[in-house]
């Protein structure tokens, strides 16, 4: 069985690797390599469409966070909408790919009307699993309008699973500038001089224009999980730690030990898409 679909989700398999994608949010909720789960999904996550799935790889679109002057919910409407199943787009000995579509028709009306460009965007998510132990997720955003352009700050909000977040060693940010959302913008941009980032308290950082490969070691699941990006400029690093964990109803108080978010996105300088233009951003998760 290379792939299967029911009313809620699609499962793709290739060799000893597999992934699962919920049509709600086109949220990848599982990526397994030789039976080992690479992604984290909270034990309290909702998968009934009542709210965004807490875990896996939520798709953040059209904007990251909250936008001043906009009533769009935090992280936009893509993760709170039921996407269309397009179909299996590629299958060979090495990989299998499937596509999911989002446009105005998929967006709950109450959310769609909060963004002035809902009628002129089209988003296709392509999810590919490789028997080599790799998962690709590509967002392709197109402006199907003939007149206005629109800005987006897209991001893939990837939750990686680990045994103990305080054991992690995360490389790829050294001497990068970042915005520390815990210190608010009053502090401005800092520089991470460390060769590796560690998790020993709440972390909520937007690393700006970083390199394309972030390596997460000591996950307790695989030796190294690498998150690579193409088309995205920034990476958000997040762990809620103790107090923030308690504040999330769909997240167990102790689950901050079992996860870290490494989130490729373009969140500092919006991408502007002109009529008939498109943009693609890709995340690759590879394990060794
Ligand atoms: O990506 C980090 C972040 O923006 C954090 O500030 C935290 O809010 C997290 O996303 C989860 O946001 P959510 O809306 O899914 O609860």
Boltz pocket constraint, residues with backbone or C-beta under 6 A from the ligand:
constraints:
  - pocket:
      binder: B
      contacts: [[A, 52], [A, 65], [A, 74], [A, 75], [A, 157], [A, 181], [A, 204], [A, 236], [A, 237], [A, 238], [A, 261], [A, 263]]
      max_distance: 6.0
